[in-house]
Amino acid sequence: MSYATRLGPVAAPLREADQATGEKIITVLPAALAPF
């Protein structure tokens, strides 16, 4: 994520939010793919 490094101080909370979003996606993804 090169855009996050350029933001400097703003990057830390952004990265945390991004990680949380990623974890949610990983949690929801198997349930979403189950019907297929």
CNS distance restraints for C-alpha pairs under 8 A (distance, minus, plus):
assign (resid   1 and name CA) (resid   5 and name CA) 7.20 0.50 0.50
assign (resid   2 and name CA) (resid   6 and name CA) 6.71 0.50 0.50
assign (resid   3 and name CA) (resid   7 and name CA) 6.75 0.50 0.50
assign (resid   4 and name CA) (resid   8 and name CA) 7.24 0.50 0.50
assign (resid   4 and name CA) (resid  10 and name CA) 7.88 0.50 0.50
assign (resid   4 and name CA) (resid  11 and name CA) 4.92 0.50 0.50
assign (resid   4 and name CA) (resid  14 and name CA) 7.35 0.50 0.50
assign (resid   4 and name CA) (resid  15 and name CA) 7.10 0.50 0.50
assign (resid   5 and name CA) (resid  11 and name CA) 6.21 0.50 0.50
assign (resid   6 and name CA) (resid  11 and name CA) 7.74 0.50 0.50
assign (resid   7 and name CA) (resid  11 and name CA) 5.42 0.50 0.50
assign (resid   8 and name CA) (resid  12 and name CA) 7.81 0.50 0.50
assign (resid  10 and name CA) (resid  14 and name CA) 6.44 0.50 0.50
assign (resid  11 and name CA) (resid  15 and name CA) 5.84 0.50 0.50
assign (resid  12 and name CA) (resid  16 and name CA) 6.30 0.50 0.50
assign (resid  13 and name CA) (resid  17 and name CA) 6.10 0.50 0.50
assign (resid  14 and name CA) (resid  18 and name CA) 6.01 0.50 0.50
assign (resid  15 and name CA) (resid  19 and name CA) 6.04 0.50 0.50
assign (resid  16 and name CA) (resid  20 and name CA) 6.20 0.50 0.50
assign (resid  17 and name CA) (resid  21 and name CA) 6.13 0.50 0.50
assign (resid  18 and name CA) (resid  22 and name CA) 6.10 0.50 0.50
assign (resid  19 and name CA) (resid  23 and name CA) 6.17 0.50 0.50
assign (resid  20 and name CA) (resid  24 and name CA) 6.28 0.50 0.50
assign (resid  21 and name CA) (resid  25 and name CA) 6.21 0.50 0.50
assign (resid  22 and name CA) (resid  26 and name CA) 6.16 0.50 0.50
assign (resid  23 and name CA) (resid  27 and name CA) 6.14 0.50 0.50
assign (resid  24 and name CA) (resid  28 and name CA) 6.10 0.50 0.50
assign (resid  25 and name CA) (resid  29 and name CA) 5.66 0.50 0.50
assign (resid  26 and name CA) (resid  30 and name CA) 7.35 0.50 0.50
assign (resid  27 and name CA) (resid  31 and name CA) 7.79 0.50 0.50
assign (resid  28 and name CA) (resid  32 and name CA) 6.21 0.50 0.50
assign (resid  29 and name CA) (resid  33 and name CA) 6.12 0.50 0.50
assign (resid  30 and name CA) (resid  34 and name CA) 5.90 0.50 0.50
assign (resid  31 and name CA) (resid  35 and name CA) 7.93 0.50 0.50
